[in-house]
Amino acid sequence: MDVIDKTIKYLGYFTAFIVAVLVLLVVYDATARYLFSTGSIALQELEWHLFDVIILFGIAYTLRENAHVRVDIFYVGFSQKTKALIHLVSSLFFILPFSFLIIYIGLDFVAMSFVQNEASSNPGGLEYRFLVKALMPLSFIFLSLQALKDALLHYGMWKSL
């Protein structure tokens, strides 16, 4: 389980790095567009792809850090045993089945994009769109691993309380 924890931690660090790269890219793109009346379709599409990386890889890291969205107004008053049970049930019956579905559908989605050699329809746009589409099943593999780790952790907590 330590391997999963470290992998997701470094995935979060990678995602933070991509945020910094995206900020620099947006500043460059806006400066070029508004001060020098020039721009690049490929750079704009790269911004979208980097945003995809941030969102998709940030999901597992957010779960690892217990920073996901929930209704804290109710959750804060629950006992530790109830909180552990909520985490266990949500991991096993919501996160894992949804993740497996996205992985299953996403693999065909990526394969079709690869076979078609899908590229941007915009002139000057990016090629190899299957690479960014491959992030979808990959990110949900990471999420599944984190949810499985959490389920085992919270099951142990629930049994011991």
Steps between C-alpha positions, in 0.01 A plus 500: 500500500798728553574479125150628420536781753835614361382470141195716562708749701744544212212516257374796704844663482505445125156657474617805697791535258258484207296781663812718502573414136140580406515838673819591311350381174183704548702812588714451189197435278306802630804726471569386144137540402427840652836677475635353178179394321629149447395164632510130449217251477738227618587698816134557577426131458801416716346717773183290483700176511701616801175592671383143429814366668437718806139393541545132424816443704380727778203273576701221662722745687195682634359171630838416656505832683135461608425834334210386284155655513259375764231646721713594801203644688384141563834321485665703778252375759543131420701264718833365376338161440222654289754705303705186431185319385406788269847494344487123462154497338577795271826338384350156438160591359554835330862579412618152396201403279498842333877484446480151350227619264707798385806278451298246301338761276815711482720224360278466192482879476881524491538203266256652249685832515832321444373292207352809335821696569275772638635852489365847549257618238647849526774601257825511696348298784658214689527147370486172692183575691497142628780597741282743692203264477716226656520713813135422576530125566846548650375757749215273604745215552680727746169593660405132530828419671454787744137401568605140561771613739250724679243221520750267666617773737148599603388139532780449752403818681130402506576152635730634773263769630 
